Amino acid sequence: MEYVERAEWVEHYSDGKGFRPLGDKERRLLSEHVPAPAEGGRALEVGCGTGVLSVFLTTLGYRVDAVDYADSAITRARKEHPDTGEVRWICMDIERDDPAGLHPGGYDLVVLRLVVPFLTERTSVLRRLGERLRPGGAVVVITPVAEHTPPERRGIALDEDEISALSALWEQAERFDADQLAFLLWRGARPAGTGTTAADRQHPGVR
């Protein structure tokens, strides 16, 4: 896979670029399967980009910590969603930075949309995020799959073996289709030492 430097992501957002828009089916699946608890909930979006998904999560009853490691993405998110008081925008590298800036009380929902294929150490990142879940909480991963991705863009997708390996880290794993994206819903992180690390390939990552 091609390694993408942090500076390239900063340039990507500075140039006004984005990614695949949040689809209606993704919105429906989130609304149906992970609405906020009745008393309100807290969500974490990893790789928030310009913040469209984070803002949508507020309509489901969440207060959201929206994290991206490109400061230009956070700058755009704040500018494009100036009146969203329920979102806290955080510039952070989820793999390398001190996580002290995250909410100490944990999260009812963690979402990674179009992000996991770019992580260098997928298993360890997901394990750490699983440790931040509140009782009954869920992780949602929305990702392209290799089957529907041109070979030259393989780096943005997960294949079936990678999906199976990551799903094995959880007690409960469900999968739905979201217009050729895999919508993966995981609950109950297994203790470290169980499951598999096969999803972590020997490559520097696409970040």
C-alpha positions in Angstrom: 0.0 0.0 0.0 1.0 3.6 -0.6 1.9 5.5 2.5 0.1 8.8 2.8 1.9 11.4 4.9 0.0 13.6 7.3 1.0 16.6 5.2 -0.9 15.1 2.3 -4.1 14.9 4.3 -3.6 18.5 5.4 -3.2 19.5 1.8 -6.2 17.4 0.8 -8.6 19.3 3.1 -6.9 22.7 2.5 -7.6 22.3 -1.2 -11.3 21.9 -0.5 -11.5 18.2 -1.1 -13.6 15.7 0.7 -14.7 12.1 0.5 -17.8 10.1 -0.4 -20.8 11.9 1.0 -22.7 10.3 3.9 -25.5 8.3 2.3 -29.1 7.9 3.2 -28.7 4.2 3.9 -25.8 4.9 6.3 -28.0 7.4 8.1 -30.9 4.9 8.3 -28.6 2.2 9.7 -27.2 4.5 12.3 -30.6 5.7 13.3 -32.0 2.1 13.5 -29.1 0.3 15.2 -27.3 2.9 17.4 -29.6 5.7 18.5 -28.4 7.5 21.6 -29.6 6.2 25.0 -32.8 7.8 26.2 -30.9 10.0 28.7 -28.6 11.1 25.9 -25.2 9.7 24.9 -21.7 10.5 24.0 -20.1 9.5 20.7 -16.6 9.5 19.3 -16.0 9.9 15.6 -12.4 8.9 14.5 -11.4 10.6 11.2 -14.2 13.1 11.2 -13.0 15.0 8.1 -15.2 18.0 7.7 -17.7 16.8 10.2 -20.9 15.8 8.4 -21.2 12.5 10.2 -20.5 14.0 13.6 -23.2 16.6 13.1 -25.6 13.9 12.0 -24.9 12.0 15.2 -26.1 15.0 17.2 -29.5 14.5 15.6 -29.6 11.0 17.1 -29.1 12.5 20.6 -25.3 12.3 21.0 -22.8 14.8 22.2 -19.8 14.1 19.9 -16.0 14.2 20.2 -15.0 14.6 16.5 -11.3 13.7 15.9 -9.1 14.1 12.9 -5.3 14.4 12.7 -5.4 16.9 9.8 -5.7 20.4 11.3 -7.1 21.6 8.0 -10.0 19.2 8.4 -10.8 20.5 11.8 -10.6 24.1 10.6 -13.0 23.4 7.8 -15.4 21.5 10.2 -15.5 24.4 12.6 -16.2 26.8 9.7 -18.8 24.7 7.9 -20.7 23.8 11.1 -20.4 27.0 13.3 -23.5 26.5 15.3 -23.0 22.9 16.4 -22.6 23.2 20.1 -22.9 19.4 20.7 -19.7 18.7 18.8 -16.2 19.1 20.3 -13.6 19.3 17.5 -10.3 17.7 18.3 -7.1 17.6 16.3 -5.5 14.3 17.2 -3.7 11.3 15.7 -5.6 8.4 17.3 -2.7 6.1 16.8 0.1 8.2 18.2 -1.0 11.2 20.3 -1.8 11.3 24.0 -5.4 10.3 24.3 -5.9 12.5 27.4 -8.0 14.9 25.3 -10.8 12.3 24.9 -13.7 12.2 27.2 -12.7 10.4 30.5 -16.1 9.0 31.0 -16.0 6.9 27.8 -18.4 6.6 24.9 -21.7 4.9 24.0 -20.7 4.9 20.3 -17.4 5.0 18.4 -17.6 5.4 14.6 -14.9 5.1 12.0 -16.1 5.9 8.5 -13.7 5.3 5.6 -10.9 5.2 8.1 -9.9 1.7 9.1 -8.0 0.8 5.9 -5.7 3.8 6.6 -4.7 2.7 10.1 -1.2 1.2 10.5 -2.2 -1.0 13.5 -5.9 -1.7 13.1 -6.2 -4.3 15.8 -4.5 -2.3 18.6 -6.4 0.8 17.7 -9.7 -1.0 17.8 -8.8 -2.7 21.0 -8.0 0.7 22.7 -11.2 2.2 21.4 -13.2 -0.8 22.6 -11.8 -0.1 26.1 -13.4 3.3 26.0 -16.9 1.9 25.4 -19.5 2.3 28.1 -21.6 -0.8 29.1 -23.8 -1.6 26.1 -21.8 0.6 23.8 -21.0 -0.1 20.1 -18.3 0.4 17.5 -19.4 1.1 14.0 -17.0 0.8 11.1 -18.1 1.9 7.6 -15.7 0.9 4.9 -15.3 0.1 1.2 -14.7 -3.5 0.5 -12.1 -4.9 -1.9 -14.8 -6.7 -4.0 -16.3 -3.3 -5.1 -13.0 -1.4 -5.3 -10.8 -1.1 -8.4 -7.4 -2.8 -7.9 -5.5 0.5 -8.1 -7.5 1.7 -5.1 -7.2 -1.4 -3.0 -5.6 0.6 -0.3 -8.8 2.3 0.7 -10.7 -1.0 1.2 -10.8 -4.0 3.5 -11.0 -7.6 2.1 -13.2 -10.3 3.6 -10.3 -11.8 5.5 -9.5 -8.5 7.1 -13.1 -7.9 8.0 -13.4 -11.4 9.6 -10.2 -10.9 11.6 -11.4 -7.5 13.0 -14.9 -8.8 13.7 -13.3 -11.7 15.7 -12.2 -9.1 18.3 -15.8 -8.6 19.4 -18.4 -10.8 21.2 -21.2 -9.6 18.8 -20.6 -8.7 15.2 -23.2 -7.7 12.6 -22.8 -6.6 9.0 -25.1 -4.6 6.8 -24.8 -3.3 3.2 -24.8 0.5 2.7 -24.6 1.0 -1.0 -21.6 -1.3 -1.5 -20.0 -0.1 1.7 -19.8 -2.6 4.6 -21.5 -1.3 7.7 -20.0 -3.3 10.6 -21.6 -3.1 14.0 -19.5 -4.5 16.9 -20.3 -4.9 20.6 -18.5 -6.4 23.5 -14.7 -6.1 23.0 -13.0 -9.4 23.7 -10.1 -9.2 26.2 -6.6 -8.7 24.8 -5.0 -12.0 23.9 -8.1 -13.4 22.2 -9.2 -12.9 18.6 -6.6 -12.4 16.0 -4.2 -9.8 14.7 -4.3 -11.1 11.1 -5.9 -7.8 10.0 -2.7 -6.0 10.7 -0.7 -6.5 7.5 3.1 -6.0 7.3 3.0 -2.6 5.7 3.6 1.0 6.9 -0.1 1.8 6.5 -2.1 4.2 4.5 -2.9 7.1 6.7 
